[in-house]
Amino acid sequence: MREKKDVRIFFALWPDDGVRNKIAANLDRIDINRNKCRWVTNSNLHLTLHFVGNTSIAEMKCLDRQAREFDAEPFELTIDCSGYFKKPKVLWIGCQTAAEALYTLYGILGEQISQCAYTPETRPYSPHMTVARKFSEVPGTIPFEPVLWQVNRFVLVKSISVPGGVRYEVVESYPLVP
């Protein structure tokens, strides 16, 4: 009998409350008709490393074990730009120049979890934080004051469907140590 794949998960960088609040303050200053999109709640802001998707509890345990099997160092990111993906109509924020350590973490984690039931993405990694979905029009230039983020962990996150969208819940946290 095949195990049910009832947990939707991903690995991500999870900002602390201070970083979230600075990002939210930046987003509040954007002059956009907020009725023309669906904004991501402050508590759901994250930077995806690897989206796994629907998985079983056994597969999730394997992914967790593999995520614990390597060391990576803390690093700093500067969230300082924004953009728009036409498909799927997403407004995002990110880094003009992402830290090499972010790409290293992405690569090593991908290698580790590919030993489980996970096939890494084949497209180039494009680190970003989705801040709004279902934009009905392409926004112009969006000014964004830089936000410094001391990244000292990555997390395994479960996506839970709720009325009106999703809620993200951190399942496991993996420290980055010098």
FENVENZI-V962933 format. One record per pair of residues at least 24 apart in sequence whose C-alpha atoms are under 8 Angstrom apart, sorted by the first residue. I is the first residue (numbers start at 0). J is the second residue. D is the distance in Angstrom with one decimal. If there is no record, write none. Layout:
BEGIN
I & J & D
I & J & D
END
This chain:
BEGIN
2 & 55 & 6.4
3 & 54 & 7.8
3 & 55 & 5.8
4 & 53 & 5.5
4 & 54 & 4.3
4 & 55 & 4.1
4 & 56 & 7.5
5 & 53 & 6.1
5 & 54 & 6.1
5 & 55 & 5.9
5 & 56 & 7.8
6 & 52 & 7.8
6 & 53 & 5.3
6 & 54 & 5.3
6 & 55 & 6.1
6 & 56 & 7.1
6 & 157 & 6.9
6 & 158 & 7.6
7 & 51 & 7.3
7 & 52 & 4.8
7 & 53 & 4.2
7 & 54 & 6.1
7 & 157 & 5.7
7 & 158 & 5.4
7 & 159 & 7.5
8 & 50 & 6.7
8 & 51 & 5.6
8 & 52 & 5.3
8 & 53 & 6.6
8 & 54 & 7.3
8 & 155 & 7.0
8 & 156 & 5.4
8 & 157 & 4.5
8 & 158 & 5.9
9 & 47 & 7.1
9 & 48 & 7.5
9 & 49 & 5.7
9 & 50 & 4.3
9 & 51 & 5.1
9 & 52 & 6.6
9 & 155 & 5.8
9 & 156 & 5.4
9 & 157 & 6.8
10 & 47 & 6.1
10 & 48 & 5.3
10 & 49 & 5.1
10 & 50 & 6.3
10 & 51 & 7.6
10 & 153 & 7.1
10 & 154 & 5.6
10 & 155 & 4.5
10 & 156 & 6.1
11 & 45 & 6.3
11 & 46 & 5.4
11 & 47 & 4.2
11 & 48 & 4.8
11 & 49 & 6.8
11 & 153 & 5.7
11 & 154 & 5.4
11 & 155 & 6.5
11 & 156 & 7.2
12 & 45 & 5.8
12 & 46 & 5.1
12 & 47 & 6.4
12 & 48 & 6.9
12 & 150 & 7.4
12 & 152 & 6.9
12 & 153 & 4.7
12 & 154 & 6.3
13 & 44 & 7.4
13 & 45 & 5.0
13 & 46 & 6.7
13 & 152 & 7.6
13 & 153 & 6.4
13 & 154 & 6.7
14 & 44 & 7.4
14 & 45 & 6.5
14 & 148 & 7.4
14 & 150 & 7.6
18 & 146 & 7.0
18 & 147 & 7.5
18 & 148 & 6.4
19 & 44 & 7.2
21 & 146 & 6.7
22 & 146 & 7.0
25 & 143 & 6.2
25 & 144 & 6.5
26 & 143 & 7.9
29 & 141 & 6.7
29 & 142 & 7.4
31 & 138 & 7.8
35 & 133 & 7.6
35 & 134 & 5.9
35 & 135 & 5.8
35 & 136 & 7.9
36 & 131 & 6.4
36 & 132 & 5.8
36 & 133 & 5.0
36 & 134 & 4.6
36 & 135 & 6.7
37 & 131 & 5.4
37 & 132 & 5.1
37 & 133 & 6.1
37 & 134 & 7.4
38 & 130 & 6.0
38 & 131 & 4.2
38 & 132 & 6.3
39 & 129 & 7.2
39 & 130 & 5.1
39 & 131 & 5.4
39 & 132 & 7.4
42 & 167 & 7.9
43 & 166 & 6.7
43 & 167 & 5.8
44 & 128 & 6.7
44 & 129 & 7.3
44 & 130 & 7.1
45 & 128 & 5.8
45 & 129 & 7.7
46 & 126 & 6.6
46 & 127 & 5.7
46 & 128 & 4.9
46 & 129 & 7.9
47 & 126 & 7.1
47 & 127 & 7.4
47 & 128 & 7.4
48 & 105 & 5.8
48 & 126 & 7.6
49 & 105 & 7.5
49 & 109 & 7.1
49 & 119 & 7.6
49 & 120 & 7.9
51 & 117 & 6.5
58 & 115 & 6.7
58 & 116 & 6.4
61 & 112 & 7.9
61 & 115 & 6.0
62 & 112 & 5.4
62 & 115 & 6.2
63 & 155 & 7.7
63 & 171 & 7.7
65 & 111 & 5.4
65 & 112 & 5.6
65 & 114 & 7.7
65 & 115 & 8.0
66 & 108 & 6.4
66 & 111 & 6.6
66 & 112 & 6.7
66 & 173 & 7.5
67 & 173 & 6.9
68 & 111 & 7.6
69 & 107 & 7.9
70 & 175 & 6.8
70 & 176 & 7.0
71 & 104 & 6.6
71 & 175 & 5.3
71 & 176 & 6.4
71 & 177 & 7.5
72 & 100 & 7.6
72 & 151 & 7.6
72 & 175 & 5.0
72 & 176 & 5.0
72 & 177 & 4.8
73 & 149 & 7.3
73 & 150 & 5.6
73 & 151 & 4.7
73 & 152 & 7.2
73 & 175 & 5.0
73 & 176 & 6.0
73 & 177 & 6.4
74 & 98 & 7.4
74 & 100 & 6.4
74 & 101 & 7.7
74 & 149 & 6.1
74 & 150 & 5.3
74 & 151 & 6.8
75 & 147 & 7.0
75 & 148 & 5.6
75 & 149 & 4.6
75 & 150 & 5.7
76 & 147 & 6.0
76 & 148 & 5.1
76 & 149 & 6.6
76 & 150 & 7.1
77 & 145 & 6.2
77 & 146 & 5.5
77 & 147 & 4.6
77 & 148 & 6.1
78 & 145 & 5.5
78 & 146 & 5.0
78 & 147 & 6.4
78 & 148 & 7.5
79 & 143 & 5.9
79 & 144 & 6.2
79 & 145 & 4.3
79 & 146 & 6.5
80 & 142 & 7.6
80 & 143 & 5.9
80 & 145 & 7.7
81 & 141 & 6.5
81 & 142 & 7.8
81 & 143 & 7.1
82 & 141 & 7.9
83 & 137 & 7.0
83 & 138 & 7.4
85 & 137 & 7.6
87 & 132 & 7.7
87 & 133 & 7.2
88 & 132 & 6.0
88 & 133 & 5.1
88 & 134 & 5.2
88 & 135 & 7.3
89 & 129 & 6.6
89 & 130 & 7.6
89 & 131 & 5.8
89 & 132 & 4.6
89 & 133 & 6.3
89 & 134 & 6.3
90 & 129 & 6.1
90 & 130 & 5.8
90 & 131 & 5.1
90 & 132 & 6.4
90 & 134 & 7.3
91 & 127 & 6.2
91 & 128 & 5.4
91 & 129 & 4.4
91 & 130 & 5.3
91 & 131 & 7.0
92 & 127 & 5.6
92 & 128 & 5.3
92 & 129 & 6.6
92 & 130 & 7.0
93 & 126 & 6.6
93 & 127 & 4.5
93 & 128 & 6.1
94 & 126 & 7.6
94 & 127 & 7.3
97 & 126 & 7.8
150 & 175 & 7.9
151 & 175 & 5.0
151 & 176 & 7.3
END
